[in-house]
Amino acid sequence: MHARSGSVLLEQVILLSVLGLCIAVGAAGSARALDAAAVRGATREIAELLSLARDRAMATGTRTAVRLDGRTSRVVVYAGTDTFARLDLRLTRGVAVASTRDSMAYLSSGLGFGAANLRIIVSRGRSQDTLTVSRLGRVRR
């Protein structure tokens, strides 16, 4: 009998199949984690812009508006006729933004201006998060 020094082709095929399966499972899990991280980051950035707009309205006494473009996933903050913040979430985070209204305005008192609450939905892949802005101007996750 001869001592075996190599491996059989069948063993190599099985080994490669198992390795491929492990890589596929790991890649799917990491893609979900990346999507969730992008959605959380974008949601946090939108909440910060809404807070910034509210603070600016109260500090300057100027009506300040946050405009949401669902088609391009852009968020722009206006104070009077000046644009002082802009965020393109599709380019920076790869997320989609949808909302129940296209804008939110804050009065100099910090109260929201408009008839209804605003709901902002941020999504990427299977991950999704929602921000709600009340008529009082408060942001909830």
Buried (B, 14 or more C-beta within 10 A) or exposed (E): EEEEEEEEEEEEEEEEEEEEEEEEEEEEEEEEEBBBEBBBBBBBBBBEBBEBBBEBBBEEEBBBBBBBBEEEBBBBBBBEEEEEBEBEBBEEBBBBBBBEBEBBBBBEEBBBBBEEBBEBBBBBBEBBBEBEBEBEBBBEE
